[in-house]
Amino acid sequence: MSGNYILLFPIVWPMLGGVMSFLAGRASKRLRDYIADVVALVELAAVCHLGYFLGDGQASFLRIDGFCVFGLSLKLDGFRFVYLVVIAFMWLVTTMFSREYLAHYRNRNRYHLFVLWTLGAIVGVFLSANLYTTFIFFEIMSLTSLVMVIQDETHAALSAAQTYLAITIIGGLVTLLGLFLLYIQTGTLDMALLPVATASILNRSKLYIAGILIFVGFGAKAAVFPLHIWLPTAHPVAPAPSSALLSGVLTKSGLFGILVLSTGIFLHNALWGLMLLALGVSTMVIGAVLALFSVDIKRTLACSSMSQIGFILTGISMQCFLGEDNALAVQGTMVYMVNHSLVKLVLFLAAGVIHMNTGKLNLNEIRGYGRGKPLLMYIFSMGALGLAGVPLWSGYVGKTLIHESIVEHIHQLHLPTHTHTGAISELLHSGLFTLQNEVVLFQAVEWIFLISGALTAAYMLKLFVALFLSKPAKPSRSKRAYVSTPNAILLTLTASILPLLGFFPHSLMTPIGALGAPFMNGHPPAHPVDYFAWSNLKGSVLTLALGAAFYFSIVYARLMRRGPDGHRYYIAPWPKWLDLERTIYRPILTRLLPFLGAFFARSVDLLCDGLGSWSFSRGLPFLSALFARATSALCDGPISWLLARTSSRRSAPFPGNSNGVAVHAERDIPSFRTVLPSSLAYSLLAFALGLLFVLIYLLV
């Protein structure tokens, strides 16, 4: 072990704390809750203490040789430090909130055990210094976080857990294969060495294959389209504190891996950026549309998370296009990630307060619940305004920076010194893209970015109107407080962070962006950004105006119907056949793949059985008879002469039939089917052949 062992503490401590809380819960529920709170509080203090080691190369690095052959490597830098603080803060808030929220839940011992184990694993992901270490903690995190989805053990929770587990396992296996291919080409998985190691690779096609395979696992966790299917199903069934962590933290672990690929292995690679841009724009738009059509508050917030991941992916892609002028995109990516985590913490816990009191999530059933509750309105409004990108709230800063990075690239394309014919045409060599085509493409991306922001404002306005302006579906007669005083104070303080960050962007948000720049190989900005200049404000004004127009023209006019009682109800006209999970993924996993596997196994079975039977019944007898005849022809004369001289009785060397061995072979040697009658044996044979083919491919 070399380096600073203190980096192990925020990983090991919550895992030990999970065991302590589990054991304490068997004796006292109250003691268990207090231990969980203390573990989360100590974790936050520990990661804040790590800030003292920033900038000290030896103190901010740890390597454990021999662990799982390749060893473990941990590293601390500005990006990792910021996100560790965000993670620990969110875990503390959700753990304290869980005491009231989970008061009537079963299996709380199990819940705290696995949630704290997930905390340790995700800290390990963000502290990892090589992709092997990342993968180990990433897989631990994926498996322990399954309990957060399945906690209720309802039919919907079990179905969502199946989807989550399938995406996790398949994504993990694909990522592992990509890591193998990357290691074969570079000889290292160290994040600091990969940019240099990959720069010297001449055959880039294999590198792209490895990168895409690694991207699949991280992209699935980040809920990138079309790997997003676990997110809309998992969030509604998970407890609200878990939903906040799934959306605000676990998706960022996937983005961590994507950042390692995009800002390290494929640094300033416009072809990789083009792929990210396509996925980012698709995720951004589809998530926003799904959120607009949803009538479930937690599903709306889940689809919103998918859309916001698309915004972040767009920022990462702009880093690839801008090259060394990537300061705005780098800062925008960093700030947007932090803002999204904090916003979803506030919004999901606000939704948790509503669900805790009503037991409902459908907007038609919780309609008007927030009327007469100014504190709940304040908490929810801070998150909604932050997510919509309203000026003076934290979300505005990240949206502005990413939007300005798109505008900056368009401006670069118009410069006289910009002599090339466009990054896309240079990479594709097809002649289909010219400089003008690239300008049009990024102008379209800018408009899609603004329209997606407008859709965000529209569905958040939809939630706000449904909760706080509509008439209640049922008048509330409960006189008890809808949230405890400690949780009310906790949520109020958490929600107040969002306008605080937005009011002082230069003092708070800009330093956060600067801390993340070295990790993303970002360059210093040429000049400070004037966030409140009209050139930046007009984008937000246009987005909010379009959002209001979308609300009245789509939500109010098309997604609401007047019921027999005179009230307007929300409808969800989204076609069922557009559900990717039920229409495509589940049929593939449950029908197509088993059919293809069975077809392949039976084909191999018949092929091998036919070859085996022919070999034993036709091939070997034929060869043996041929050998016997040849031997007889060569040896019959000398042997007969010898026997005639040494025996009083002539004996044929192959008595009864000149075919000799062939006769006995046909009668006595069993067929291949009688040798391997078991279907398991046939399956094992097919599997062995498959492994043989894989080994041959790897060796070649």
C-alpha positions in Angstrom: 0.0 0.0 0.0 1.4 3.4 -1.0 -0.2 6.8 -0.6 -2.7 8.3 1.9 -4.7 5.6 3.6 -7.3 8.1 4.7 -8.8 7.8 1.2 -10.1 4.4 2.3 -12.1 5.7 5.2 -15.1 7.2 3.3 -15.4 3.9 1.5 -15.0 1.5 4.4 -16.8 3.5 7.1 -20.4 3.5 5.6 -20.0 -0.2 4.9 -19.1 -0.9 8.5 -21.9 1.5 9.6 -24.4 -0.5 7.5 -23.5 -3.6 9.5 -23.7 -1.7 12.8 -27.1 -0.2 12.0 -28.4 -3.7 10.9 -27.3 -5.3 14.1 -28.6 -2.5 16.3 -32.0 -2.7 14.5 -32.5 -6.2 15.8 -32.5 -4.7 19.3 -33.8 -1.2 18.9 -35.3 0.6 15.9 -34.6 4.0 17.4 -30.9 3.1 18.0 -30.7 1.9 14.4 -32.0 5.2 13.1 -29.6 7.2 15.2 -26.6 5.0 14.1 -27.6 5.5 10.5 -27.7 9.3 11.0 -24.4 9.4 12.8 -22.8 7.3 10.0 -24.0 9.7 7.4 -22.9 12.7 9.4 -19.4 11.3 10.0 -19.2 10.5 6.3 -19.9 14.2 5.4 -17.3 15.4 7.9 -14.8 12.9 6.5 -15.2 13.9 2.9 -15.0 17.6 3.8 -11.8 16.9 5.7 -10.4 15.4 2.4 -10.3 19.0 1.1 -7.1 19.5 3.1 -5.3 17.1 0.8 -6.3 18.7 -2.5 -3.2 19.7 -4.5 -0.8 17.4 -2.6 0.0 14.7 -5.1 1.2 12.0 -2.7 -1.5 12.7 0.0 -4.3 12.6 -2.6 -3.4 9.2 -4.0 -3.6 5.6 -2.8 -2.6 2.4 -4.4 -3.2 -1.1 -3.0 -1.2 -3.6 -5.0 -2.3 -7.2 -5.5 -6.0 -6.7 -4.7 -7.9 -8.7 -7.4 -4.6 -9.1 -9.3 -4.5 -5.6 -10.8 -4.8 -3.7 -7.5 -6.9 -0.8 -6.5 -6.1 2.9 -7.2 -7.8 5.8 -5.5 -7.2 9.5 -6.3 -8.6 12.8 -5.0 -8.9 16.0 -7.1 -11.3 18.9 -7.4 -14.0 17.2 -9.4 -14.0 14.1 -7.1 -13.9 16.3 -4.0 -17.0 18.4 -5.1 -19.0 15.3 -5.9 -18.0 13.5 -2.7 -19.4 16.4 -0.7 -22.6 16.4 -2.8 -23.0 12.7 -2.3 -22.4 12.8 1.4 -24.7 15.7 1.9 -27.5 14.1 -0.1 -27.1 10.8 1.9 -27.2 12.7 5.2 -30.4 14.5 4.2 -32.2 11.4 2.8 -31.1 9.3 5.8 -32.5 11.9 8.3 -35.7 12.2 6.2 -36.1 8.4 6.1 -36.8 8.2 9.8 -40.2 9.7 9.3 -40.9 8.5 5.8 -40.1 4.9 6.5 -41.8 4.8 9.9 -44.5 2.4 8.6 -42.3 0.4 6.3 -41.1 -3.2 6.7 -37.5 -4.4 6.4 -35.9 -1.2 7.5 -32.9 -3.0 8.9 -32.2 -4.4 5.4 -32.9 -1.0 3.8 -30.3 0.9 5.9 -27.8 -1.9 5.5 -27.8 -1.8 1.7 -28.2 1.9 1.4 -25.1 2.5 3.5 -23.2 -0.2 1.5 -24.3 1.7 -1.7 -22.9 4.9 -0.2 -19.5 3.2 0.3 -19.5 1.7 -3.2 -20.4 5.0 -5.0 -17.7 6.9 -3.1 -15.3 4.2 -4.3 -16.5 4.9 -7.9 -15.8 8.6 -7.7 -12.4 8.1 -5.9 -11.2 5.5 -8.4 -8.1 6.3 -10.4 -8.3 3.5 -12.9 -11.2 1.9 -14.8 -10.6 -1.5 -13.1 -11.2 0.1 -9.7 -14.2 2.0 -11.1 -15.7 -1.3 -12.5 -15.3 -3.1 -9.1 -17.1 -0.5 -7.1 -19.6 0.2 -9.9 -20.8 -3.4 -9.9 -21.0 -3.4 -6.1 -23.0 -0.3 -6.2 -25.3 -1.7 -8.9 -26.1 -4.8 -6.9 -26.5 -3.2 -3.4 -28.8 -0.4 -4.8 -31.2 -3.1 -6.1 -32.7 -3.2 -2.6 -33.6 0.5 -2.9 -35.8 -0.4 -5.9 -37.3 -3.6 -4.5 -38.0 -2.3 -0.9 -41.8 -2.3 -1.1 -41.9 -5.8 -2.5 -45.0 -5.1 -4.5 -45.7 -6.6 -7.9 -44.6 -3.2 -9.5 -41.5 -3.1 -7.4 -40.5 -6.7 -8.3 -41.1 -5.9 -12.0 -39.0 -2.7 -11.8 -36.3 -4.6 -10.0 -36.2 -7.2 -12.7 -35.7 -4.5 -15.3 -33.0 -2.7 -13.2 -31.2 -6.0 -12.6 -31.3 -7.0 -16.3 -29.9 -3.6 -17.4 -27.3 -3.7 -14.6 -26.0 -7.2 -15.4 -26.0 -6.9 -19.2 -24.5 -3.4 -19.0 -21.8 -4.7 -16.6 -20.8 -7.6 -18.8 -20.6 -5.4 -21.9 -18.5 -2.9 -20.1 -16.2 -5.6 -18.8 -15.7 -6.9 -22.4 -14.8 -3.3 -23.4 -12.3 -3.0 -20.6 -10.6 -6.2 -21.8 -10.3 -4.9 -25.3 -9.0 -1.5 -24.1 -6.4 -3.2 -21.9 -5.2 -5.4 -24.8 -4.7 -2.3 -26.9 -3.1 0.0 -24.3 -1.7 -2.2 -21.6 -3.2 0.0 -18.9 -6.5 1.1 -17.4 -5.0 4.0 -15.5 -7.1 7.2 -16.2 -4.0 9.4 -16.1 -2.1 7.2 -18.6 -4.9 6.4 -21.0 -4.8 9.7 -23.0 -1.2 9.1 -23.9 -1.6 5.4 -24.4 -4.5 5.8 -26.8 -3.0 8.7 -28.7 -0.4 6.4 -30.2 -2.9 3.8 -31.5 -3.0 3.8 -35.3 -6.0 1.5 -35.7 -8.7 3.6 -34.1 -11.6 1.3 -35.1 -10.8 -1.2 -32.3 -10.5 1.7 -29.8 -13.9 2.9 -30.8 -15.4 -0.6 -30.3 -13.8 -0.8 -26.9 -15.1 2.7 -26.0 -18.6 2.0 -27.2 -18.7 -1.2 -25.2 -17.6 0.6 -22.0 -20.1 3.3 -22.7 -23.0 0.9 -22.7 -22.7 0.0 -19.0 -22.1 3.6 -17.9 -24.8 4.9 -20.3 -27.3 2.5 -18.9 -26.7 3.6 -15.4 -26.9 7.3 -16.5 -30.3 6.5 -18.2 -29.1 7.5 -21.6 -31.6 6.8 -24.4 -32.3 4.0 -25.4 -30.9 2.4 -22.2 -33.1 4.5 -19.9 -35.9 2.0 -19.4 -35.1 1.2 -15.8 -35.4 4.8 -14.6 -39.2 5.5 -15.3 -40.2 2.2 -13.7 -37.8 2.2 -10.7 -38.5 5.7 -9.4 -42.2 5.5 -8.9 -41.9 2.2 -6.9 -38.9 3.1 -4.8 -39.2 5.1 -1.5 -38.8 8.8 -2.1 -35.4 9.0 -0.3 -34.2 6.2 -2.6 -35.6 8.0 -5.7 -33.7 11.1 -4.8 -30.4 9.1 -4.5 -31.1 7.1 -7.7 -31.8 10.2 -9.7 -29.3 12.6 -8.1 -26.3 10.3 -7.4 -26.4 6.9 -9.1 -27.0 8.4 -12.6 -23.9 10.6 -12.0 -21.8 7.5 -11.4 -22.6 6.6 -15.0 -21.7 10.1 -16.1 -18.4 9.7 -14.3 -17.5 6.8 -16.6 -18.7 8.7 -19.7 -16.5 11.7 -18.6 -13.5 9.4 -18.3 -14.1 8.2 -21.8 -14.9 11.5 -23.4 -12.3 13.8 -21.7 -9.5 11.2 -21.5 -9.5 8.4 -24.1 -11.4 10.4 -26.7 -10.2 13.9 -25.7 -11.2 16.5 -28.3 -12.4 13.7 -30.6 -15.2 15.2 -32.8 -16.4 11.8 -34.0 -17.0 10.6 -30.4 -18.6 14.0 -29.7 -21.0 13.5 -32.6 -22.2 10.2 -31.1 -22.6 11.9 -27.7 -24.4 14.8 -29.3 -26.9 12.5 -31.0 -27.5 10.5 -27.8 -27.7 13.7 -25.7 -30.2 15.4 -27.9 -32.4 12.3 -28.2 -32.3 11.7 -24.4 -33.0 15.4 -23.8 -36.1 15.6 -26.0 -37.6 12.2 -25.3 -37.2 12.5 -21.6 -38.9 15.9 -21.6 -41.8 14.6 -23.8 -42.3 11.6 -21.5 -42.4 13.9 -18.5 -44.9 16.2 -20.1 -47.3 13.3 -20.8 -46.9 11.6 -17.4 -49.7 11.9 -14.7 -47.6 10.3 -11.9 -45.5 12.9 -10.0 -42.5 10.6 -9.4 -42.6 9.2 -12.9 -42.6 12.8 -14.2 -39.5 13.6 -12.1 -37.9 10.4 -13.2 -38.4 11.2 -16.9 -37.2 14.7 -16.1 -34.0 13.2 -14.8 -33.5 11.4 -18.1 -34.0 14.7 -19.9 -31.5 16.5 -17.7 -28.9 13.8 -18.4 -29.4 14.7 -22.0 -28.5 18.3 -21.3 -25.3 17.2 -19.5 -24.4 14.8 -22.4 -24.8 17.7 -24.8 -22.3 19.7 -22.6 -19.9 16.8 -22.7 -20.2 16.5 -26.5 -19.4 20.2 -26.9 -16.1 19.7 -25.1 -15.2 17.3 -27.9 -16.0 19.9 -30.6 -14.5 23.0 -29.0 -11.1 21.4 -28.3 -8.9 23.7 -26.3 -11.7 26.4 -26.3 -13.8 24.1 -24.1 -13.9 26.3 -20.9 -17.7 27.1 -21.2 -18.6 23.5 -21.9 -16.5 22.1 -19.0 -17.8 24.6 -16.5 -21.4 24.1 -17.7 -21.1 20.3 -17.4 -19.7 20.5 -13.9 -22.2 23.1 -12.7 -25.2 21.3 -14.3 -24.3 18.0 -12.7 -24.2 19.5 -9.2 -27.3 21.5 -9.7 -29.3 18.5 -11.0 -28.3 16.4 -8.0 -29.4 19.1 -5.5 -32.6 19.9 -7.4 -33.7 16.3 -7.6 -33.0 15.9 -3.8 -35.4 18.7 -3.1 -38.1 17.7 -5.6 -38.2 14.0 -4.7 -38.3 14.7 -1.0 -41.2 17.1 -1.6 -43.0 14.4 -3.5 -42.2 12.1 -0.6 -43.9 14.5 1.8 -47.0 14.3 -0.4 -46.9 10.5 -0.7 -46.3 10.1 3.0 -49.6 11.8 3.8 -51.8 10.7 0.9 -50.3 7.4 -0.2 -51.0 8.5 -3.8 -48.8 9.7 -6.7 -51.4 10.2 -9.4 -51.9 13.9 -10.1 -55.7 13.5 -10.2 -55.6 12.0 -6.7 -53.2 14.5 -5.1 -54.6 17.5 -7.0 -54.6 20.6 -4.8 -52.9 18.9 -1.9 -50.4 21.8 -1.5 -53.1 24.5 -1.2 -52.8 26.3 2.1 -49.3 24.8 2.7 -46.9 27.7 2.1 -43.8 25.8 3.4 -44.4 22.9 1.0 -45.0 25.4 -1.8 -41.7 27.2 -1.1 -39.7 23.9 -1.0 -41.2 22.6 -4.2 -40.9 26.0 -6.0 -37.2 26.3 -5.3 -36.6 22.9 -7.0 -39.0 23.7 -9.9 -37.5 27.1 -10.5 -34.0 25.7 -10.3 -34.8 22.9 -12.8 -36.6 25.2 -15.2 -33.5 27.5 -15.4 -35.1 30.7 -14.1 -32.6 33.5 -13.6 -31.3 33.9 -10.0 -31.6 30.1 -9.4 -28.8 27.6 -9.8 -30.2 25.8 -12.9 -29.9 29.0 -14.9 -26.1 29.1 -14.6 -25.6 25.5 -16.0 -28.1 26.0 -18.8 -26.5 29.3 -19.8 -23.0 27.9 -19.9 -23.9 24.9 -22.0 -26.1 27.1 -24.3 -23.2 29.5 -24.7 -20.8 26.7 -25.6 -23.1 25.8 -28.5 -23.3 29.4 -29.6 -19.5 29.7 -29.3 -18.9 26.8 -31.6 -21.3 28.2 -34.2 -19.4 31.5 -33.9 -16.1 29.6 -34.5 -17.5 28.1 -37.7 -18.2 31.6 -39.0 -14.7 32.9 -38.4 -12.5 33.6 -41.4 -9.6 31.7 -39.7 -11.8 28.6 -39.6 -10.4 27.1 -42.7 -11.4 23.4 -42.4 -14.6 22.2 -43.9 -16.2 21.2 -40.5 -15.2 18.6 -37.9 -18.0 16.3 -39.1 -17.0 16.3 -42.8 -13.3 15.8 -41.8 -14.1 12.7 -39.8 -16.7 11.1 -42.1 -14.9 12.0 -45.4 -18.2 11.6 -47.2 -18.7 15.0 -48.7 -22.2 15.1 -47.3 -21.2 17.7 -44.7 -19.8 21.1 -45.5 -19.1 24.0 -43.3 -22.6 25.3 -44.0 -24.1 22.0 -43.2 -22.3 21.9 -39.9 -23.5 25.5 -39.1 -27.1 24.4 -39.8 -26.7 21.3 -37.6 -25.5 23.2 -34.6 -28.1 25.9 -35.1 -30.7 23.1 -35.0 -29.0 21.7 -31.8 -29.3 25.2 -30.2 -33.0 25.3 -31.0 -33.6 21.8 -29.7 -31.7 22.8 -26.6 -34.0 25.8 -26.0 -37.2 23.8 -26.9 -36.2 21.0 -24.4 -35.7 23.7 -21.8 -39.2 25.0 -22.6 -40.7 21.5 -22.2 -38.9 21.4 -18.8 -40.6 24.6 -17.8 -44.0 23.3 -19.1 -44.0 20.0 -17.1 -42.8 21.7 -14.0 -45.6 24.3 -14.4 -48.0 21.4 -14.8 -46.9 19.9 -11.5 -47.0 23.2 -9.7 -50.6 24.0 -11.0 -51.8 20.5 -10.1 -50.4 20.6 -6.6 -50.9 24.2 -5.5 -53.4 25.9 -7.7 -56.0 23.3 -8.5 -59.0 22.5 -6.2 -58.3 19.5 -4.0 -59.7 16.2 -5.2 -60.8 15.5 -1.6 -60.8 18.1 1.2 -58.2 17.3 3.9 -59.6 16.8 7.4 -56.4 15.9 9.1 -55.2 18.4 11.7 -51.8 16.9 12.3 -48.7 18.4 10.7 -47.9 17.0 7.3 -44.2 17.0 8.0 -42.3 16.9 11.3 -40.5 20.0 12.5 -36.9 18.5 12.0 -37.7 17.5 8.5 -39.4 20.8 7.7 -36.2 22.6 8.8 -34.0 20.2 6.9 -36.0 20.5 3.7 -36.2 24.3 4.0 -32.5 24.7 4.4 -31.8 22.3 1.5 -34.2 24.1 -0.8 -32.6 27.4 0.1 -29.3 26.3 -1.3 -30.6 26.6 -4.9 -31.4 30.3 -4.9 -28.3 31.0 -2.9 -26.1 29.4 -5.6 -28.1 31.3 -8.3 -27.8 34.7 -6.5 -24.0 34.5 -6.3 -22.9 32.6 -9.4 -19.5 34.2 -9.6 -18.7 33.5 -5.9 -20.2 30.0 -5.7 -20.9 28.4 -9.1 -17.8 29.5 -11.0 -15.4 28.1 -8.3 -17.3 24.8 -8.5 -16.8 24.7 -12.3 -13.2 25.6 -11.9 -12.6 22.7 -9.5 -13.9 20.2 -12.1 -11.9 21.6 -15.0 -8.6 19.6 -14.4 -10.5 16.3 -14.3 -12.1 17.1 -17.7 -8.9 18.5 -19.2 -10.6 21.9 -19.3 -8.8 25.1 -20.2 -9.1 28.4 -18.4 -11.9 30.7 -19.8 -10.7 33.7 -21.9 -12.9 36.0 -19.9 -15.5 35.7 -17.1 -19.1 35.1 -18.1 -21.6 37.9 -17.4 -24.6 35.7 -16.5 -27.0 38.6 -16.3 -26.2 40.3 -19.5 -29.1 40.5 -21.9 -27.3 38.3 -24.5 -27.5 35.5 -21.9 -30.8 36.4 -20.3 -32.7 36.4 -23.6 -32.2 32.6 -24.0 -33.8 32.0 -20.6 -36.6 34.5 -21.4 -37.3 32.7 -24.7 -37.3 29.3 -23.0 -39.7 30.3 -20.3 -42.1 32.0 -22.8 -42.1 28.9 -25.0 -42.7 26.8 -21.8 -45.8 28.8 -20.9 -47.0 28.4 -24.5 -46.4 24.7 -24.4 -48.3 24.4 -21.1 -51.5 26.1 -22.4 -51.4 24.6 -25.9 -50.4 21.1 -25.0 -51.1 20.4 -21.3 -54.2 22.5 -20.7 -55.7 22.0 -24.2 -54.7 18.4 -25.0 -53.7 16.6 -21.9 -56.7 17.6 -19.7 -60.4 16.6 -20.0 -63.4 17.9 -18.1 -65.0 15.2 -16.0 -68.7 14.7 -15.1 -68.2 16.7 -11.9 -67.0 19.8 -13.8 -63.4 19.4 -12.8 -60.6 19.1 -15.3 -58.6 15.8 -15.1 -55.2 14.9 -16.4 -55.0 12.2 -19.0 -52.1 10.1 -20.3 -52.7 9.5 -24.1 -49.2 8.1 -24.6 -49.5 5.0 -26.9 -48.7 1.8 -25.1 -46.8 0.5 -28.2 -44.3 3.3 -27.7 -43.2 1.7 -24.4 -39.7 0.4 -25.3 -39.5 -1.9 -22.4 -42.7 -3.8 -23.1 -42.7 -3.5 -26.9 -39.0 -4.2 -27.6 -36.8 -5.1 -24.6 -38.9 -7.6 -22.7 -39.9 -9.5 -25.8 -36.2 -9.7 -26.9 -35.1 -10.9 -23.4 -37.9 -13.2 -22.7 -38.8 -14.6 -26.2 -36.3 -13.8 -28.9 -33.1 -14.5 -27.1 -34.3 -17.8 -25.6 -35.6 -18.8 -29.0 -32.3 -18.0 -30.7 -30.4 -19.7 -27.9 -32.5 -22.8 -28.2 -32.3 -22.7 -32.0 -28.5 -22.5 -31.9 -28.2 -25.2 -29.3 -30.5 -27.5 -31.2 -28.6 -26.8 -34.4 -25.3 -27.6 -32.7 -26.9 -30.6 -31.2 -28.1 -32.0 -34.5 -24.8 -31.1 -36.2 -22.7 -32.7 -33.6 -25.0 -35.7 -33.2 -25.0 -36.2 -37.0 -21.2 -35.9 -37.2 -20.8 -38.1 -34.2 -23.2 -40.8 -35.4 -21.7 -40.7 -38.8 -18.2 -40.9 -37.4 -19.0 -44.0 -35.3 -21.4 -45.7 -37.7 -19.9 -44.7 -41.1 -16.7 -42.8 -40.9 -14.7 -45.0 -38.4 -15.9 -48.3 -39.9 -15.0 -47.0 -43.4 -11.5 -45.9 -42.3 -11.0 -49.1 -40.3 -12.1 -51.3 -43.3 -9.9 -49.3 -45.6 -7.0 -49.8 -43.2 -7.8 -53.5 -42.9 -7.9 -54.0 -46.6 -4.7 -52.2 -47.1 -3.1 -54.2 -44.3 -4.5 -57.4 -45.7 -3.2 -56.6 -49.2 0.2 -55.8 -47.9 0.6 -58.4 -45.3 -1.7 -61.3 -46.3 0.9 -62.9 -48.6 3.8 -62.9 -46.1 1.6 -63.7 -43.1 -0.2 -66.5 -44.9 3.1 -68.0 -46.0 4.4 -67.8 -42.4 1.2 -69.4 -41.0 1.3 -72.1 -43.6 4.8 -73.0 -42.5 4.1 -72.8 -38.8 0.6 -74.2 -38.5 -1.0 -77.4 -39.6 -4.3 -75.5 -40.2 -4.7 -72.4 -42.3 -6.7 -69.7 -40.6 -8.0 -66.5 -42.2 -6.7 -63.4 -40.5 -10.2 -61.9 -40.4 -12.5 -64.9 -39.8 -16.1 -64.9 -40.9 -15.9 -61.8 -43.2 -13.3 -60.0 -45.1 -14.6 -56.7 -43.7 -13.5 -57.8 -40.2 -13.6 -54.9 -37.9 -16.3 -53.1 -39.8 -18.9 -55.7 -39.1 -18.3 -55.5 -35.3 -18.1 -51.7 -35.4 -21.5 -51.3 -37.0 -23.1 -53.6 -34.6 -21.4 -52.8 -31.3 -20.3 -49.1 -31.3 -23.2 -47.0 -30.0 -24.4 -43.9 -31.7 -23.6 -40.3 -30.5 -27.2 -39.9 -29.1 -26.8 -42.9 -26.9 -23.5 -41.6 -25.6 -24.9 -38.2 -24.8 -28.7 -38.6 -24.1 -29.0 -35.7 -21.7 -30.1 -32.3 -23.0 -27.8 -30.8 -20.3 -24.9 -32.5 -22.0 -25.8 -31.1 -25.3 -26.0 -27.6 -23.8 -22.6 -28.0 -22.2 -21.1 -29.2 -25.5 -22.6 -26.1 -27.3 -21.2 -23.9 -24.5 -17.8 -25.5 -24.8 -17.8 -25.0 -28.5 -18.7 -21.3 -28.0 -15.9 -20.9 -25.5 -13.5 -22.5 -28.0 -14.5 -20.0 -30.7 -14.1 -17.1 -28.3 -10.6 -18.3 -27.2 -9.6 -18.7 -30.8 -10.8 -15.2 -31.6 -8.9 -13.7 -28.6 -5.7 -15.6 -29.5 -5.9 -14.5 -33.1 
